[in-house]
Amino acid sequence: MTINLKTMLKIMKRHPLYNFAILSLGALLLTGCFAAKNYERPNLDDTVTNLYRTDALPTDSLSMANVAWKDLFTDSYLQQYIEEGLQNNMDIRIALQQVLAAEAYAKQGKAGYLPTLNATASATHQELAKNSQFGSFFNGSIEQFELSGSLSWEADIWGKIRSNQRATNASYLRSVSAHQAVKTSLVAGIVTAYYQLLALDEQLEVTNQTIEARNKSVTTIQALKDAGQVTQVAVDQYVAQYNNALALKVDIEASIFKTENLLSILLGKSPQHFERGTLESQQLETDIKLGVPAVLLSNRPDVMAAEYQLIEAFELTNVARSNFYPSLSIGANGGFQSLELDKLFSVNSLFATLVGNLTQPIFNQRKIRTQYEVSQAQQEQALLNFKKTLLEAGSEVSNALYDYNAETEKFEYRLNEAEALRRAESNSEELLNYGYANYLDLLTARQNALNAELNMINNKLNQLLSIVNLYEALGGGWQ
């Protein structure tokens, strides 16, 4: 039996799927009019080239941000506290929940290609008025039972579903980067608080030694006064200086108390005392490598988050643009429907409906145009925010590097200052004992020596913190 092409087409035209095939083919042919654009990173050469303000521009792609925090911070107490903070810190846990929420939206975006399927079971009882249109034909009431399913599917002709999927995925990655940024900030915060405690401990030790020495000096000056070598004014000056040291001790202990409470918050714990090492034992043995400025695009979590925000805005602009074009959807509905329950599953109760829609927006109170213009503005905002975040990152790196170099250079001067003032204090005390110096010279020398000791500790602390700040500025700590 032979069927020619003309006869075959006649047979196909009788099939209900034929019309849907023609409708789909016509819509697909229109895709040449519009296609969703693919994201391309904007040209950042002008921004990145001079991102670091330094005379020695880095040429190596390696950065100290690639060093794991465990390898950079080797103090065993500090490592333990960082581990606890990463597990228990409230900001970390909040950011993690944001990641989980974004992940759920990303999964929903991936399911956009799938059809929608619903099932319905219903029973209807209707009392008809005798004077109504249908009551004149039917006596009493009408009952109807239905068990059906409905399916709908939208063809992604213009890439709207694909763009929406990419937008939700970018939103998820942005939340991941935000979580990484919180980790970077947390590691830096814990290290900073820990180093501040070490510096305060050392300042407290110096102050206690000063208090002990000044207490002995009060006894000595009182003996000199009793011998008639000095007046009561000298005794009062020594007592005042002794009490000044006691007051300084109270301030340092208060700072230790508050800093421990701050560390407790960072670790997600109730306020408590923390065991710790010493300031002198802290050695950050790592090469200060900045890496080329472009590595900030892959190391700094906030920079990455800003770019993912730009990607999301770009894809949502694609979605808004696609709303100007017609949408093709196919729906199907079928099941069992009967006026009598015992005949619900009869062959005569079967029904089916197949619908294809091609909808072209014409006039909708300018909603589509407004949505598109808003999406364009939001995309431009995201681009500017991306560039701003990158500039701020470069500024932070430059500041941290300058601070490190300045504190390193200044430490030698502070050390020489402290040694000179210690000698001045020792010589003034010896000259006073032999009657060749004024007690005021010794008081001044002692106060200057104490200030120099405290300044040197602060300088050591600032030197350590400048490395921590540089590490954070380069995007280290979340790996």
C-alpha positions as CSV (number, residue, x, y, z in Angstrom):
1,M,0.0,0.0,0.0
2,T,1.5,3.3,-1.1
3,I,0.6,6.7,0.4
4,N,1.8,9.8,-1.4
5,L,3.0,13.0,0.3
6,K,-0.2,14.9,-0.3
7,T,-2.3,12.2,1.3
8,M,0.1,12.0,4.3
9,L,-0.2,15.8,4.9
10,K,-3.9,15.5,4.9
11,I,-3.7,12.8,7.5
12,M,-1.3,14.8,9.6
13,K,-3.5,17.9,9.5
14,R,-6.3,16.0,11.1
15,H,-4.1,15.2,14.2
16,P,-4.4,17.9,16.9
17,L,-0.6,18.0,17.5
18,Y,-0.1,19.2,13.9
19,N,-1.4,22.7,14.7
20,F,0.9,22.9,17.8
21,A,3.9,21.8,15.7
22,I,3.2,24.6,13.2
23,L,2.7,27.1,16.0
24,S,6.0,26.1,17.7
25,L,7.9,26.2,14.4
26,G,6.7,29.7,13.7
27,A,7.7,30.9,17.1
28,L,11.1,29.3,16.8
29,L,11.7,31.0,13.5
30,L,11.3,34.3,15.3
31,T,14.2,33.7,17.6
32,G,16.5,35.3,15.1
33,C,14.9,38.6,16.0
34,F,16.2,38.4,19.6
35,A,18.6,36.2,21.6
36,A,19.6,36.6,25.2
37,K,23.1,38.1,25.4
38,N,26.0,36.4,27.2
39,Y,27.7,38.2,30.0
40,E,31.2,39.6,29.3
41,R,33.3,41.2,32.0
42,P,33.6,44.9,31.4
43,N,36.9,46.4,30.4
44,L,38.7,47.2,33.7
45,D,42.2,48.0,32.3
46,D,42.1,51.6,33.3
47,T,40.9,50.7,36.8
48,V,43.2,47.8,37.4
49,T,46.5,49.2,35.9
50,N,47.2,51.7,38.7
51,L,45.2,50.0,41.4
52,Y,48.1,49.8,43.9
53,R,49.8,53.0,45.0
54,T,53.4,51.7,45.3
55,D,56.7,52.4,43.6
56,A,57.3,48.7,43.1
57,L,54.4,47.4,41.1
58,P,54.0,43.6,41.4
59,T,54.5,41.5,38.4
60,D,54.0,38.1,40.1
61,S,50.5,36.6,40.1
62,L,51.2,34.9,43.5
63,S,49.7,36.8,46.5
64,M,50.0,36.3,50.2
65,A,46.2,35.9,50.1
66,N,46.8,32.4,48.8
67,V,48.5,31.5,52.0
68,A,46.1,29.6,54.3
69,W,45.5,31.3,57.7
70,K,46.8,28.3,59.5
71,D,50.2,28.7,57.7
72,L,50.3,32.5,58.4
73,F,49.2,32.5,62.0
74,T,51.1,29.8,63.8
75,D,50.2,30.6,67.4
76,S,48.5,27.5,68.8
77,Y,46.1,29.5,70.9
78,L,45.2,31.8,68.1
79,Q,44.6,28.8,65.7
80,Q,42.2,27.3,68.2
81,Y,40.3,30.5,68.6
82,I,40.0,31.0,64.8
83,E,38.6,27.5,64.4
84,E,36.0,28.2,67.1
85,G,35.1,31.5,65.6
86,L,34.5,30.0,62.2
87,Q,32.2,27.4,63.8
88,N,30.3,29.5,66.3
89,N,30.4,33.1,65.2
90,M,26.8,34.5,64.8
91,D,27.6,36.5,61.6
92,I,29.1,33.4,60.0
93,R,26.0,31.4,60.9
94,I,23.6,34.1,59.6
95,A,25.6,34.3,56.3
96,L,25.4,30.5,56.0
97,Q,21.6,30.7,56.2
98,Q,21.6,33.3,53.5
99,V,23.7,30.9,51.3
100,L,21.1,28.2,51.9
101,A,18.3,30.5,51.0
102,A,20.1,31.6,47.8
103,E,20.8,27.9,47.0
104,A,17.1,27.1,47.2
105,Y,16.3,29.9,44.7
106,A,19.1,28.6,42.4
107,K,17.5,25.2,42.4
108,Q,14.2,26.8,41.5
109,G,15.8,28.6,38.6
110,K,17.2,25.3,37.3
111,A,13.7,23.8,37.3
112,G,12.4,26.6,35.1
113,Y,12.6,24.4,32.0
114,L,10.3,21.8,33.5
115,P,6.6,21.7,33.0
116,T,4.0,22.4,35.7
117,L,1.8,19.5,36.7
118,N,-1.2,19.7,39.0
119,A,-3.7,17.1,40.1
120,T,-7.3,17.9,41.1
121,A,-10.0,15.9,42.8
122,S,-13.4,17.6,43.3
123,A,-17.0,16.8,44.2
124,T,-19.7,19.4,43.5
125,H,-23.3,19.5,44.8
126,Q,-25.6,22.2,43.4
127,E,-29.2,23.0,44.3
128,L,-31.0,24.5,41.3
129,A,-33.8,27.0,41.5
130,K,-36.9,25.8,39.6
131,N,-37.2,29.2,38.0
132,S,-33.6,29.4,36.9
133,Q,-32.3,28.7,33.4
134,F,-31.1,25.2,34.3
135,G,-33.6,24.5,37.0
136,S,-36.4,24.4,34.5
137,F,-34.7,21.4,32.8
138,F,-33.4,19.6,35.9
139,N,-35.3,18.7,39.0
140,G,-33.7,19.1,42.4
141,S,-29.9,19.2,42.3
142,I,-26.9,18.3,40.3
143,E,-23.8,16.5,41.5
144,Q,-20.6,16.3,39.6
145,F,-17.4,14.4,40.4
146,E,-14.0,15.0,38.8
147,L,-10.5,13.5,39.0
148,S,-8.1,15.3,36.7
149,G,-4.6,16.5,36.0
150,S,-3.3,19.6,34.3
151,L,0.0,20.2,32.6
152,S,1.5,23.4,31.3
153,W,4.9,24.2,29.7
154,E,6.4,27.4,28.4
155,A,9.0,27.2,25.6
156,D,12.1,29.2,26.2
157,I,12.2,30.8,22.8
158,W,13.9,34.0,23.8
159,G,16.2,32.6,26.5
160,K,14.1,34.2,29.3
161,I,14.2,31.0,31.4
162,R,17.9,30.5,30.8
163,S,18.6,34.1,31.7
164,N,16.5,33.8,34.9
165,Q,18.4,30.6,35.7
166,R,21.8,32.4,35.3
167,A,20.5,35.3,37.5
168,T,19.5,33.0,40.3
169,N,22.8,31.2,40.0
170,A,24.7,34.5,40.2
171,S,22.7,35.4,43.2
172,Y,23.7,32.2,44.9
173,L,27.4,32.7,44.1
174,R,27.1,36.3,45.4
175,S,25.8,34.9,48.7
176,V,28.7,32.4,48.8
177,S,31.1,35.3,48.2
178,A,29.4,37.3,50.9
179,H,29.9,34.4,53.3
180,Q,33.5,34.2,52.3
181,A,33.8,37.9,53.0
182,V,32.4,37.4,56.5
183,K,35.0,34.7,57.1
184,T,37.8,36.9,55.9
185,S,36.6,39.7,58.2
186,L,36.1,37.3,61.1
187,V,39.6,35.8,60.8
188,A,41.1,39.3,60.7
189,G,38.9,40.4,63.7
190,I,39.9,37.5,65.9
191,V,43.6,37.9,65.1
192,T,43.4,41.7,65.8
193,A,41.7,41.2,69.1
194,Y,44.2,38.4,70.1
195,Y,47.2,40.6,69.2
196,Q,45.7,43.5,71.1
197,L,45.4,41.3,74.2
198,L,49.1,40.3,73.8
199,A,50.2,43.9,73.6
200,L,48.0,44.9,76.6
201,D,49.6,42.0,78.6
202,E,53.0,43.3,77.8
203,Q,52.1,46.8,78.6
204,L,50.6,45.6,81.9
205,E,53.8,43.8,82.7
206,V,55.9,46.9,82.0
207,T,53.5,49.0,84.1
208,N,53.7,46.5,87.1
209,Q,57.5,46.7,86.9
210,T,57.2,50.5,86.9
211,I,54.9,50.5,89.9
212,E,57.3,48.3,91.8
213,A,60.3,50.6,91.0
214,R,58.4,53.8,91.8
215,N,57.2,52.3,95.1
216,K,60.8,51.8,96.0
217,S,61.6,55.3,94.8
218,V,59.0,56.8,97.1
219,T,60.7,55.0,100.0
220,T,64.1,56.3,98.9
221,I,63.0,59.9,98.4
222,Q,61.3,59.8,101.8
223,A,64.7,58.8,103.3
224,L,66.5,61.6,101.5
225,K,63.9,64.0,102.7
226,D,64.4,62.8,106.3
227,A,68.1,63.4,105.8
228,G,67.4,66.9,104.7
229,Q,68.7,66.5,101.1
230,V,65.3,67.1,99.4
231,T,62.1,68.8,100.3
232,Q,58.5,67.6,100.8
233,V,57.8,68.8,97.2
234,A,60.1,66.0,95.9
235,V,58.3,63.4,98.0
236,D,54.9,64.6,96.7
237,Q,56.2,64.5,93.1
238,Y,57.3,60.9,93.6
239,V,54.1,59.9,95.2
240,A,52.1,61.5,92.4
241,Q,54.2,59.6,89.8
242,Y,53.6,56.4,91.7
243,N,49.9,56.9,91.7
244,N,50.0,57.8,88.0
245,A,51.4,54.4,87.3
246,L,48.7,52.7,89.4
247,A,46.0,54.6,87.5
248,L,47.6,53.5,84.2
249,K,47.4,49.9,85.4
250,V,43.7,50.2,86.0
251,D,43.2,51.6,82.5
252,I,45.2,48.7,80.9
253,E,43.3,46.1,83.0
254,A,40.0,47.7,81.8
255,S,41.1,47.5,78.2
256,I,42.1,43.8,78.7
257,F,38.6,43.1,80.2
258,K,36.8,44.8,77.3
259,T,39.0,43.2,74.6
260,E,38.4,39.7,76.0
261,N,34.7,40.4,75.9
262,L,35.1,41.5,72.2
263,L,36.9,38.3,71.5
264,S,34.1,36.3,73.2
265,I,31.6,37.9,70.8
266,L,33.7,37.0,67.8
267,L,33.9,33.4,69.0
268,G,30.2,33.2,69.8
269,K,30.9,32.6,73.5
270,S,29.9,34.2,76.8
271,P,32.4,36.7,78.2
272,Q,35.4,35.0,79.7
273,H,39.2,34.9,80.1
274,F,41.3,33.5,77.3
275,E,44.6,31.8,77.5
276,R,47.2,33.2,75.2
277,G,50.9,33.5,74.3
278,T,53.2,36.5,74.3
279,L,53.7,39.3,71.9
280,E,57.4,38.6,71.4
281,S,56.6,35.0,70.3
282,Q,54.5,36.2,67.3
283,Q,56.4,35.8,64.1
284,L,54.6,36.1,60.8
285,E,57.1,34.4,58.6
286,T,55.7,35.0,55.1
287,D,56.8,36.9,52.0
288,I,54.8,40.1,51.5
289,K,53.5,39.4,48.0
290,L,50.7,41.5,46.6
291,G,50.2,39.7,43.4
292,V,49.2,41.6,40.3
293,P,46.1,43.8,40.9
294,A,43.9,41.6,38.7
295,V,44.1,38.8,41.3
296,L,41.8,40.8,43.5
297,L,39.0,39.8,41.1
298,S,39.4,36.2,42.2
299,N,40.7,36.7,45.8
300,R,38.7,39.4,47.3
301,P,35.2,38.0,48.3
302,D,33.6,41.4,48.3
303,V,34.9,42.1,44.8
304,M,33.7,38.8,43.6
305,A,30.3,39.4,45.2
306,A,30.1,42.8,43.4
307,E,30.7,41.1,40.0
308,Y,28.1,38.4,40.7
309,Q,25.7,41.2,41.5
310,L,26.5,42.7,38.1
311,I,26.0,39.4,36.4
312,E,22.6,39.0,38.1
313,A,21.5,42.4,37.0
314,F,22.7,41.7,33.4
315,E,20.7,38.5,33.2
316,L,17.6,40.2,34.7
317,T,17.9,42.8,31.9
318,N,17.9,39.9,29.4
319,V,14.7,38.7,31.1
320,A,13.1,42.2,31.0
321,R,14.0,42.5,27.3
322,S,12.5,39.2,26.4
323,N,9.1,40.3,27.8
324,F,8.7,42.5,24.7
325,Y,8.4,39.4,22.6
326,P,5.6,36.8,22.3
327,S,5.6,33.8,24.6
328,L,4.6,30.3,23.6
329,S,2.9,28.0,26.1
330,I,1.3,24.6,25.8
331,G,-1.3,23.3,28.2
332,A,-3.1,20.0,28.6
333,N,-5.9,19.0,30.9
334,G,-7.5,15.6,31.2
335,G,-9.1,13.0,33.5
336,F,-12.4,11.7,34.6
337,Q,-15.7,13.7,35.0
338,S,-19.1,12.3,35.8
339,L,-22.4,13.2,37.3
340,E,-22.5,9.9,39.1
341,L,-19.8,8.7,41.4
342,D,-20.1,5.0,40.4
343,K,-19.5,5.9,36.8
344,L,-16.5,8.2,37.4
345,F,-14.0,5.7,36.0
346,S,-16.1,4.8,33.0
347,V,-14.7,5.2,29.6
348,N,-17.4,7.7,28.8
349,S,-16.2,9.8,31.7
350,L,-12.8,10.5,30.1
351,F,-12.1,14.0,28.9
352,A,-9.0,15.8,27.5
353,T,-8.1,19.3,26.5
354,L,-5.0,20.5,24.6
355,V,-4.3,24.2,24.3
356,G,-1.5,26.1,22.7
357,N,-1.0,29.9,23.2
358,L,1.2,32.4,21.5
359,T,0.8,35.7,23.4
360,Q,2.2,39.0,22.2
361,P,2.1,41.9,24.6
362,I,0.6,45.0,23.0
363,F,-0.5,47.4,25.7
364,N,-0.1,46.8,29.4
365,Q,0.1,50.3,31.0
366,R,3.8,50.5,30.1
367,K,4.7,47.9,32.7
368,I,7.1,46.0,30.5
369,R,8.9,49.1,29.3
370,T,9.2,50.4,32.9
371,Q,10.6,47.0,34.0
372,Y,13.2,47.1,31.2
373,E,14.3,50.6,31.9
374,V,14.6,49.9,35.7
375,S,16.6,46.8,35.0
376,Q,19.0,48.8,32.8
377,A,19.4,51.4,35.6
378,Q,20.0,48.6,38.1
379,Q,22.6,47.0,35.8
380,E,24.5,50.3,35.5
381,Q,24.4,50.7,39.3
382,A,25.8,47.2,39.7
383,L,28.6,48.1,37.2
384,L,29.5,51.2,39.1
385,N,29.4,49.4,42.4
386,F,31.7,46.7,41.0
387,K,34.2,49.3,39.9
388,K,33.9,51.2,43.2
389,T,34.5,48.0,45.2
390,L,37.6,47.3,43.2
391,L,38.9,50.8,43.7
392,E,38.3,50.5,47.5
393,A,40.1,47.2,47.6
394,G,43.1,48.7,45.8
395,S,43.1,51.6,48.3
396,E,43.0,49.2,51.3
397,V,45.9,47.2,49.9
398,S,47.9,50.4,49.4
399,N,47.2,51.7,52.8
400,A,48.0,48.4,54.5
401,L,51.3,48.1,52.6
402,Y,52.3,51.6,53.5
403,D,51.4,51.0,57.1
404,Y,53.6,47.9,57.2
405,N,56.6,49.7,55.7
406,A,56.1,52.7,58.0
407,E,55.8,50.6,61.2
408,T,58.8,48.5,60.2
409,E,60.9,51.6,59.7
410,K,59.6,53.2,62.8
411,F,60.3,50.2,65.0
412,E,64.1,50.8,64.9
413,Y,63.6,54.4,65.9
414,R,61.3,53.4,68.8
415,L,63.9,50.8,69.9
416,N,66.7,53.4,69.9
417,E,64.5,55.9,71.8
418,A,63.6,53.4,74.5
419,E,67.2,52.4,75.0
420,A,68.4,56.0,75.2
421,L,65.7,56.9,77.8
422,R,66.5,53.8,79.9
423,R,70.1,55.0,80.0
424,A,68.9,58.5,80.9
425,E,66.8,57.1,83.7
426,S,69.6,55.0,85.1
427,N,72.1,57.9,84.9
428,S,69.7,60.4,86.4
429,E,69.0,58.1,89.4
430,E,72.8,57.5,90.0
431,L,73.5,61.2,89.7
432,L,70.7,62.0,92.1
433,N,72.1,59.6,94.7
434,Y,75.4,61.4,94.6
435,G,73.8,64.8,94.6
436,Y,74.8,65.8,91.1
437,A,71.2,65.9,89.6
438,N,67.8,67.4,90.4
439,Y,65.0,65.0,91.3
440,L,62.9,66.5,88.6
441,D,65.4,65.3,86.0
442,L,64.9,61.7,87.3
443,L,61.1,62.1,87.3
444,T,61.1,63.3,83.7
445,A,63.5,60.6,82.6
446,R,61.3,57.9,84.2
447,Q,58.1,59.1,82.7
448,N,59.7,59.4,79.3
449,A,61.2,55.9,79.6
450,L,57.8,54.4,80.5
451,N,56.1,56.1,77.5
452,A,58.9,54.9,75.2
453,E,58.4,51.3,76.5
454,L,54.6,51.5,75.9
455,N,55.1,53.1,72.4
456,M,57.5,50.4,71.4
457,I,54.9,47.8,72.3
458,N,52.3,49.7,70.3
459,N,54.7,49.8,67.4
460,K,55.2,46.1,67.5
461,L,51.4,45.6,67.7
462,N,50.8,47.9,64.7
463,Q,53.5,46.1,62.7
464,L,51.6,42.8,63.3
465,L,48.2,44.4,62.6
466,S,49.5,45.9,59.3
467,I,50.2,42.4,58.1
468,V,46.8,41.3,59.2
469,N,45.2,44.2,57.4
470,L,47.2,43.5,54.3
471,Y,46.2,39.9,54.4
472,E,42.6,40.8,54.7
473,A,42.8,43.6,52.0
474,L,44.3,41.1,49.5
475,G,41.4,38.7,50.2
476,G,43.1,36.1,52.5
477,G,41.5,34.1,55.3
478,W,38.5,32.5,53.6
479,Q,40.4,29.7,51.8
